Amino acid sequence: MIRVALPKGRLGERAYEALAAAGYACPSILEKNRKLIFEDPDQTVRYFWAKPSDVSIYVERGAADVGIVGRDILLEYRPEVYELLDLKLGRCRMCVAGPEDFYDDPDRLLRVATKFPHIAAEYYESRSRDIDIIRLNGSIELAPIVGLSDVIVDLVETGKTLAENHLTPLETIAEISARFICGKVSYKFNHSEILRMRDALEKNL
Amino acid sequence: MGTLRLEEQLNCLYEGYGYRKYRMSKFEDYDLYAQNRDFLRSGQIITFTDADGSLKALKPDITLSIIKSSGGDGEKLYYNETVYREVEGAFKEIAQVGVESVGQIDAYAEGEVIALAAKSLSLLSEDYVLDLSDISLIHCLLEGMELSPLDREKALELIGQKNAPGIQAMVDQGRLSSRDARTLLELIGIYAPLREGIAQAGRLARDERSWECLRQLSAAADMLEAFGLKGRICLDFSLVTSLDYYSGVIFQGFLPGVPFPVLSGGRYDNLPRKMGKQVGAIGFALYKGLLDRYMKQERRYDSDLLLTYGPDADLSQLASFAEQLRSGGYTVRCERESRQSSPVRCRRTIRYQDGIRPEEVEL
């Protein structure tokens, strides 16, 4: 049996649809109840939902063999996993965003608000720019509006939320989409099962 | 399996191949680590000033000390020691068992150490996995691609993650040619028993040096078959660890139910050379702490029986009664009866009464 960690939310639901189409359907997962774990009747696959940023932890520590996770999580937390396939779902960009008329004054320390401190730090380090990272947990767009930060580093899908708040994407740090990952040790012990799932998913892309 | 028994089994195994036990002090001159930072996995070391004013360190690594103290030729050693390293922001005590072979490392010496790694794992589980890679071959392939140092580092990282989407992204960004991308994709796709894997890797070799690496791998495969390990070891090029430390064959061992490598080792000729010794070296370490954490049988009770007694009990009779039970193989804890419940968890609790016989206790 292959154990799959899915991220709660829309991305996870779409990832499940892709897995079902690839031959790993598990009808009980669609029932509205409080169950946490779902197995298909033939017991070839077991699914469970996890908080999106926790999926890679379950996979890294072997509680799940494979998982679906956004590339943003992989870039931020750098888990020890294999990144086997780009599912091309949930596409967006990791961006630096700020006021439409933003000017980066090189004499000032740049204040950056973000949920992704590692990604932000690495990006600015690669450009030798000193920054002050302000770690927030949500509503990042608020920070430059109320003067908490100069810019933000965040995921941008359509840019609508930014535009409504008179903010705009300034630089793209990375292209993001959902990835099919597997645990390095799980790969050793369930190599053929995991690759069969990857190949089935790849065929439908 | 008890830790003691495992330790003895491992000692027996290594001594069967003529390896000598190496004992050492927990302290080492700090200078050794300052001069060989590249060879340490983690940066932070616990240091202190010795009584004579010199700076000492608690050992973060055993291999450096072994190479430092080795006279030059033909050392085959094993050790069972504790090292002190920083793990995620805190210092940890890590128990290691390891084997090092220093000297003229030919195909036999190399095969012997890899075989000992496999045999160590087989003492822990029949279903062990031992994967092998060759750093020199990856070096050769990447050198042939003429990448910038930054892209080379990126390529290595992607190999370690078997990251096919990442390799494609490098092509899209113009940092890698599609031909080289195909090579890398094939390289990360290889996961097969040694012989089969070498044949697959043969399709990727473009120069004489790569062929030479493959010939050596093939010689290693011959040796491992001679050691009775045919088909037990897989080729996997995603095992890219610290490049400075290792210089040829590297390997990692895995056990079912343990989510991290339990064994790691390889060829590290660069270290003795850096210390001015014209020898080669190969070795591995088995992480005993991980085994304790994941493989120890769970205990459910502190002891089999909790024997309580009142103020009037005949204490010498109680003692001899408990002794009889213990000689029957049970663990027995005796406690004066009290109103507070005992903090221990026992399989059964009985109240001692004078005249009770061991046969009457059901355990």
Interface residues (C-beta under 8 A of the other chain):
Chain A: E60 R61 G62 V81 Y82 E83 L84 L85 D86 E175 R179 G183 K184 V185 Y187 K188 F189 H191
Chain B: D127 V129 D131 Q161 K162 N163 A164 P165 G166 Q168 A169 Y191 C234 D236 S238 F254 P256 G257 V258 P259 F260 P261
